[in-house]
Amino acid sequence: MSSESSPQPPASAHVIVVGSHKDGAGKSTIAMHVAVALLNGGLRVATIDLDAQHKSLTRYVENRRLGAAQSDLTLPTHLVSTGGSRLLVEDEGIEFFSVVDAVASIAATHDVIVVDTPASDSDLIRFVHSLADTLITPLDGRLDADAHGSNDPALQIVETQHYGELVQGARQRRSRADGKPIDWVVVRNRRSSSESRDARPPGAGLNELASSLGFRCVEGLAERAVYGELFARGLTVLDRLDQATLGAPPNLAHVTAQREVAGLIEGLALPIGRTQWPSPPIAPFGEHDLLKT
């Protein structure tokens, strides 16, 4: 049996895996915001990007590293997949030839490891899921609403059930390894702005899935242009946002997005560090600025 089929979870670091059955659900955005929240809380954070095809989290970190030269931005130790289970520590040039070795090494010097995974199924992905202390799964917030085509709720439910089988296998392997549970949190993401304001509770379809698959639901992030704009600058809504960092004055959309992220972090209820994570101030608004969205 290979080492990657028998998980040996890190003895110290809390492992957060961000995984989903489909791309475009907002995994990398959530991964970066969670990492920055923990960094702001004074924790030592490492991030791992296993999506060798898209490398969205890696591009986010690279953008942030460039921005750090002009602004006081906290940075995680970042590892990126170079193919298979090989990982490279970007800012140190250290290459690991096994996820097992990489995780064991960084767990000794970090409090938290945040892993962004591709929407695929493989032995490696199943193994990484079994390392999770907390598993975060962004899900299209319209799963329990009326929709058509690719957003058909029935189709999404079937896909989520298939992904649930992967998670169930990971839970069983983790239980055999050290007897610890995996806290699975499904995040209702990619909602419209109106749905976000309404704070509509999950519908029957999602509630039934939560009961049968064993996860809990929290509200996630709405579809907002500010998240894409922040990505390009390597920023999150948990950073100080002002004319200098944004290149323009912040507006009400930034404030609303910050409240969304703060609610998400609180809902995750991570059993590490602070119970409340500090949010840096957004530059003061004038009355005219508050009318902008």
NORFEN-V538792 format. One record per residue. N is the residue number from 0. RES is the residue in three letters. PSI is psi in radians with two decimals (999 if undefined). OMEGA is omega in degrees with one decimal (none if undefined). Layout:
# NORFEN-V538792
n:N res:RES psi:PSI omega:OMEGA
n:N res:RES psi:PSI omega:OMEGA
This chain:
# NORFEN-V538792
n:0 res:MET psi:2.33 omega:-179.1
n:1 res:SER psi:2.79 omega:-179.7
n:2 res:SER psi:-0.48 omega:-176.3
n:3 res:GLU psi:-0.08 omega:174.4
n:4 res:SER psi:-0.13 omega:178.8
n:5 res:SER psi:1.54 omega:-173.8
n:6 res:PRO psi:2.40 omega:171.7
n:7 res:GLN psi:1.55 omega:-174.8
n:8 res:PRO psi:2.57 omega:179.4
n:9 res:PRO psi:2.51 omega:-176.9
n:10 res:ALA psi:-0.41 omega:-174.0
n:11 res:SER psi:-1.01 omega:-172.7
n:12 res:ALA psi:2.47 omega:173.3
n:13 res:HIS psi:2.17 omega:-176.0
n:14 res:VAL psi:2.14 omega:176.2
n:15 res:ILE psi:2.06 omega:177.8
n:16 res:VAL psi:2.26 omega:176.1
n:17 res:VAL psi:1.93 omega:-174.9
n:18 res:GLY psi:2.70 omega:-179.4
n:19 res:SER psi:2.86 omega:179.4
n:20 res:HIS psi:-0.07 omega:-178.2
n:21 res:LYS psi:2.65 omega:176.1
n:22 res:ASP psi:2.86 omega:175.3
n:23 res:GLY psi:0.26 omega:-178.6
n:24 res:ALA psi:-0.09 omega:178.6
n:25 res:GLY psi:0.43 omega:-177.4
n:26 res:LYS psi:-0.85 omega:-174.6
n:27 res:SER psi:-0.64 omega:177.7
n:28 res:THR psi:-0.77 omega:178.5
n:29 res:ILE psi:-0.76 omega:-179.0
n:30 res:ALA psi:-0.78 omega:-178.7
n:31 res:MET psi:-0.73 omega:-179.8
n:32 res:HIS psi:-0.67 omega:176.3
n:33 res:VAL psi:-0.77 omega:-179.8
n:34 res:ALA psi:-0.77 omega:-178.9
n:35 res:VAL psi:-0.66 omega:176.7
n:36 res:ALA psi:-0.74 omega:-179.4
n:37 res:LEU psi:-0.68 omega:175.3
n:38 res:LEU psi:-0.76 omega:178.9
n:39 res:ASN psi:-0.43 omega:177.3
n:40 res:GLY psi:0.09 omega:176.1
n:41 res:GLY psi:0.20 omega:-179.0
n:42 res:LEU psi:2.69 omega:176.2
n:43 res:ARG psi:2.04 omega:-170.7
n:44 res:VAL psi:2.37 omega:171.0
n:45 res:ALA psi:2.48 omega:176.4
n:46 res:THR psi:2.52 omega:178.9
n:47 res:ILE psi:2.21 omega:177.0
n:48 res:ASP psi:1.90 omega:179.5
n:49 res:LEU psi:-0.02 omega:-179.2
n:50 res:ASP psi:1.49 omega:-175.6
n:51 res:ALA psi:-0.37 omega:-178.3
n:52 res:GLN psi:-0.89 omega:-174.9
n:53 res:HIS psi:-0.68 omega:180.0
n:54 res:LYS psi:0.73 omega:-178.4
n:55 res:SER psi:-0.76 omega:179.8
n:56 res:LEU psi:-0.66 omega:178.4
n:57 res:THR psi:-0.74 omega:177.6
n:58 res:ARG psi:-0.62 omega:177.1
n:59 res:TYR psi:-0.82 omega:-179.8
n:60 res:VAL psi:-0.71 omega:178.7
n:61 res:GLU psi:-0.74 omega:176.7
n:62 res:ASN psi:-0.68 omega:-179.8
n:63 res:ARG psi:-0.65 omega:178.9
n:64 res:ARG psi:-0.67 omega:176.7
n:65 res:LEU psi:-0.72 omega:179.9
n:66 res:GLY psi:-0.45 omega:-178.4
n:67 res:ALA psi:-0.37 omega:179.3
n:68 res:ALA psi:-0.49 omega:179.6
n:69 res:GLN psi:-0.39 omega:-176.0
n:70 res:SER psi:2.83 omega:-179.4
n:71 res:ASP psi:1.37 omega:-178.0
n:72 res:LEU psi:2.33 omega:175.4
n:73 res:THR psi:2.52 omega:-177.0
n:74 res:LEU psi:2.41 omega:173.2
n:75 res:PRO psi:2.83 omega:165.4
n:76 res:THR psi:2.18 omega:-172.0
n:77 res:HIS psi:2.30 omega:175.3
n:78 res:LEU psi:2.45 omega:-178.7
n:79 res:VAL psi:2.52 omega:179.2
n:80 res:SER psi:2.33 omega:175.3
n:81 res:THR psi:0.24 omega:179.5
n:82 res:GLY psi:2.30 omega:-177.8
n:83 res:GLY psi:-2.25 omega:179.3
n:84 res:SER psi:0.26 omega:179.7
n:85 res:ARG psi:2.34 omega:-177.8
n:86 res:LEU psi:2.47 omega:179.2
n:87 res:LEU psi:2.26 omega:172.2
n:88 res:VAL psi:1.83 omega:-168.5
n:89 res:GLU psi:-0.80 omega:-173.4
n:90 res:ASP psi:-0.05 omega:179.0
n:91 res:GLU psi:-0.18 omega:178.9
n:92 res:GLY psi:0.38 omega:179.3
n:93 res:ILE psi:2.27 omega:-179.6
n:94 res:GLU psi:2.30 omega:174.2
n:95 res:PHE psi:2.45 omega:-178.5
n:96 res:PHE psi:0.09 omega:-180.0
n:97 res:SER psi:2.39 omega:174.9
n:98 res:VAL psi:-0.63 omega:179.4
n:99 res:VAL psi:-0.88 omega:-179.0
n:100 res:ASP psi:-0.70 omega:-178.6
n:101 res:ALA psi:-0.84 omega:-178.4
n:102 res:VAL psi:-0.74 omega:179.6
n:103 res:ALA psi:-0.65 omega:-178.1
n:104 res:SER psi:-0.87 omega:-176.0
n:105 res:ILE psi:-0.40 omega:179.0
n:106 res:ALA psi:-0.44 omega:-178.3
n:107 res:ALA psi:-0.34 omega:-176.0
n:108 res:THR psi:0.09 omega:-178.6
n:109 res:HIS psi:2.70 omega:178.6
n:110 res:ASP psi:-0.55 omega:-175.1
n:111 res:VAL psi:2.47 omega:172.4
n:112 res:ILE psi:2.15 omega:178.5
n:113 res:VAL psi:2.08 omega:-175.0
n:114 res:VAL psi:2.15 omega:176.3
n:115 res:ASP psi:2.13 omega:-174.6
n:116 res:THR psi:2.69 omega:175.4
n:117 res:PRO psi:2.82 omega:177.5
n:118 res:ALA psi:1.21 omega:-179.7
n:119 res:SER psi:2.94 omega:-179.2
n:120 res:ASP psi:2.15 omega:178.0
n:121 res:SER psi:2.97 omega:177.5
n:122 res:ASP psi:-0.68 omega:-179.7
n:123 res:LEU psi:-0.81 omega:-178.2
n:124 res:ILE psi:-0.70 omega:177.3
n:125 res:ARG psi:-0.71 omega:178.2
n:126 res:PHE psi:-0.82 omega:-178.5
n:127 res:VAL psi:-0.68 omega:176.8
n:128 res:HIS psi:-0.62 omega:-178.1
n:129 res:SER psi:-0.23 omega:176.4
n:130 res:LEU psi:-0.22 omega:-171.6
n:131 res:ALA psi:2.33 omega:164.0
n:132 res:ASP psi:-0.69 omega:174.5
n:133 res:THR psi:2.22 omega:176.5
n:134 res:LEU psi:2.11 omega:179.7
n:135 res:ILE psi:2.14 omega:-179.6
n:136 res:THR psi:1.81 omega:174.0
n:137 res:PRO psi:2.37 omega:-178.4
n:138 res:LEU psi:2.49 omega:178.0
n:139 res:ASP psi:2.12 omega:-177.0
n:140 res:GLY psi:-0.18 omega:-180.0
n:141 res:ARG psi:0.20 omega:-177.9
n:142 res:LEU psi:-0.65 omega:-176.4
n:143 res:ASP psi:0.34 omega:177.1
n:144 res:ALA psi:2.99 omega:176.5
n:145 res:ASP psi:2.18 omega:-179.7
n:146 res:ALA psi:3.03 omega:-176.7
n:147 res:HIS psi:2.94 omega:174.9
n:148 res:GLY psi:-2.32 omega:-174.8
n:149 res:SER psi:-0.28 omega:179.0
n:150 res:ASN psi:0.33 omega:178.7
n:151 res:ASP psi:2.09 omega:-178.6
n:152 res:PRO psi:-0.68 omega:-179.0
n:153 res:ALA psi:-0.72 omega:179.1
n:154 res:LEU psi:-0.73 omega:179.9
n:155 res:GLN psi:-0.65 omega:178.7
n:156 res:ILE psi:-0.77 omega:178.7
n:157 res:VAL psi:-0.79 omega:-179.7
n:158 res:GLU psi:-0.69 omega:179.6
n:159 res:THR psi:-0.61 omega:176.4
n:160 res:GLN psi:-0.71 omega:177.3
n:161 res:HIS psi:-0.76 omega:177.9
n:162 res:TYR psi:-0.61 omega:177.5
n:163 res:GLY psi:-0.57 omega:176.7
n:164 res:GLU psi:-0.67 omega:176.3
n:165 res:LEU psi:-0.77 omega:-179.3
n:166 res:VAL psi:-0.69 omega:179.2
n:167 res:GLN psi:-0.73 omega:176.9
n:168 res:GLY psi:-0.70 omega:178.7
n:169 res:ALA psi:-0.69 omega:178.6
n:170 res:ARG psi:-0.70 omega:179.8
n:171 res:GLN psi:-0.76 omega:178.7
n:172 res:ARG psi:-0.68 omega:179.2
n:173 res:ARG psi:-0.71 omega:179.8
n:174 res:SER psi:-0.70 omega:178.5
n:175 res:ARG psi:-0.53 omega:-176.4
n:176 res:ALA psi:-0.88 omega:-176.6
n:177 res:ASP psi:0.08 omega:176.6
n:178 res:GLY psi:0.09 omega:-177.6
n:179 res:LYS psi:2.56 omega:179.4
n:180 res:PRO psi:2.84 omega:171.8
n:181 res:ILE psi:2.11 omega:177.4
n:182 res:ASP psi:1.86 omega:-177.1
n:183 res:TRP psi:2.09 omega:-178.6
n:184 res:VAL psi:2.08 omega:176.2
n:185 res:VAL psi:2.22 omega:-175.9
n:186 res:VAL psi:2.11 omega:176.4
n:187 res:ARG psi:1.78 omega:-171.6
n:188 res:ASN psi:3.06 omega:174.3
n:189 res:ARG psi:0.60 omega:178.5
n:190 res:ARG psi:2.79 omega:174.5
n:191 res:SER psi:2.84 omega:-179.9
n:192 res:SER psi:-0.63 omega:-179.9
n:193 res:SER psi:-0.68 omega:176.6
n:194 res:GLU psi:-0.64 omega:179.7
n:195 res:SER psi:-0.73 omega:-179.6
n:196 res:ARG psi:-0.62 omega:-178.6
n:197 res:ASP psi:-0.38 omega:-177.3
n:198 res:ALA psi:0.82 omega:-176.4
n:199 res:ARG psi:2.28 omega:-179.6
n:200 res:PRO psi:2.80 omega:178.8
n:201 res:PRO psi:2.56 omega:177.9
n:202 res:GLY psi:-3.07 omega:-174.9
n:203 res:ALA psi:-0.68 omega:-177.7
n:204 res:GLY psi:-0.80 omega:-178.8
n:205 res:LEU psi:-0.63 omega:177.8
n:206 res:ASN psi:-0.69 omega:178.5
n:207 res:GLU psi:-0.72 omega:177.4
n:208 res:LEU psi:-0.76 omega:-179.6
n:209 res:ALA psi:-0.70 omega:-179.7
n:210 res:SER psi:-0.76 omega:-174.5
n:211 res:SER psi:-0.58 omega:-176.2
n:212 res:LEU psi:-0.26 omega:175.3
n:213 res:GLY psi:0.87 omega:173.8
n:214 res:PHE psi:2.92 omega:173.7
n:215 res:ARG psi:2.69 omega:-174.4
n:216 res:CYS psi:2.45 omega:170.6
n:217 res:VAL psi:2.75 omega:178.7
n:218 res:GLU psi:2.46 omega:-177.5
n:219 res:GLY psi:-2.39 omega:-172.7
n:220 res:LEU psi:2.46 omega:177.1
n:221 res:ALA psi:2.94 omega:174.6
n:222 res:GLU psi:1.83 omega:-178.6
n:223 res:ARG psi:2.37 omega:-180.0
n:224 res:ALA psi:-0.45 omega:-175.5
n:225 res:VAL psi:-0.53 omega:-179.2
n:226 res:TYR psi:-0.69 omega:176.3
n:227 res:GLY psi:-0.67 omega:178.8
n:228 res:GLU psi:-0.70 omega:179.1
n:229 res:LEU psi:-0.67 omega:177.7
n:230 res:PHE psi:-0.78 omega:-176.7
n:231 res:ALA psi:-0.45 omega:179.8
n:232 res:ARG psi:-0.01 omega:-178.3
n:233 res:GLY psi:0.35 omega:-177.1
n:234 res:LEU psi:2.81 omega:168.4
n:235 res:THR psi:2.95 omega:178.2
n:236 res:VAL psi:-0.08 omega:177.4
n:237 res:LEU psi:-0.03 omega:173.9
n:238 res:ASP psi:2.88 omega:175.0
n:239 res:ARG psi:2.15 omega:-177.3
n:240 res:LEU psi:2.08 omega:178.9
n:241 res:ASP psi:-3.02 omega:-178.9
n:242 res:GLN psi:-0.67 omega:-176.2
n:243 res:ALA psi:-0.72 omega:-176.2
n:244 res:THR psi:-0.61 omega:-175.7
n:245 res:LEU psi:-0.42 omega:-173.7
n:246 res:GLY psi:0.01 omega:178.3
n:247 res:ALA psi:2.78 omega:179.1
n:248 res:PRO psi:2.48 omega:175.2
n:249 res:PRO psi:2.82 omega:-179.7
n:250 res:ASN psi:-3.04 omega:-174.3
n:251 res:LEU psi:-0.52 omega:179.4
n:252 res:ALA psi:-0.61 omega:178.5
n:253 res:HIS psi:-0.72 omega:178.8
n:254 res:VAL psi:-0.78 omega:-179.6
n:255 res:THR psi:-0.73 omega:179.1
n:256 res:ALA psi:-0.67 omega:178.3
n:257 res:GLN psi:-0.70 omega:178.0
n:258 res:ARG psi:-0.66 omega:177.0
n:259 res:GLU psi:-0.83 omega:-177.9
n:260 res:VAL psi:-0.72 omega:178.5
n:261 res:ALA psi:-0.70 omega:177.5
n:262 res:GLY psi:-0.67 omega:178.3
n:263 res:LEU psi:-0.83 omega:-179.1
n:264 res:ILE psi:-0.73 omega:178.4
n:265 res:GLU psi:-0.72 omega:-178.7
n:266 res:GLY psi:-0.52 omega:179.0
n:267 res:LEU psi:-0.50 omega:177.1
n:268 res:ALA psi:0.89 omega:-179.0
n:269 res:LEU psi:2.27 omega:-176.2
n:270 res:PRO psi:0.83 omega:-177.1
n:271 res:ILE psi:2.51 omega:173.8
n:272 res:GLY psi:-2.37 omega:-175.0
n:273 res:ARG psi:2.74 omega:171.0
n:274 res:THR psi:-0.39 omega:175.3
n:275 res:GLN psi:2.29 omega:-175.8
n:276 res:TRP psi:2.39 omega:-176.6
n:277 res:PRO psi:2.45 omega:175.1
n:278 res:SER psi:2.11 omega:179.8
n:279 res:PRO psi:2.67 omega:-178.2
n:280 res:PRO psi:2.51 omega:168.4
n:281 res:ILE psi:2.47 omega:-176.3
n:282 res:ALA psi:2.48 omega:-177.5
n:283 res:PRO psi:2.53 omega:-179.9
n:284 res:PHE psi:2.59 omega:165.5
n:285 res:GLY psi:2.93 omega:-177.9
n:286 res:GLU psi:-0.64 omega:-179.7
n:287 res:HIS psi:-0.69 omega:-177.4
n:288 res:ASP psi:-0.61 omega:-177.1
n:289 res:LEU psi:-0.30 omega:179.1
n:290 res:LEU psi:-0.18 omega:-179.1
n:291 res:LYS psi:2.58 omega:176.8
n:292 res:THR psi:999 omega:none
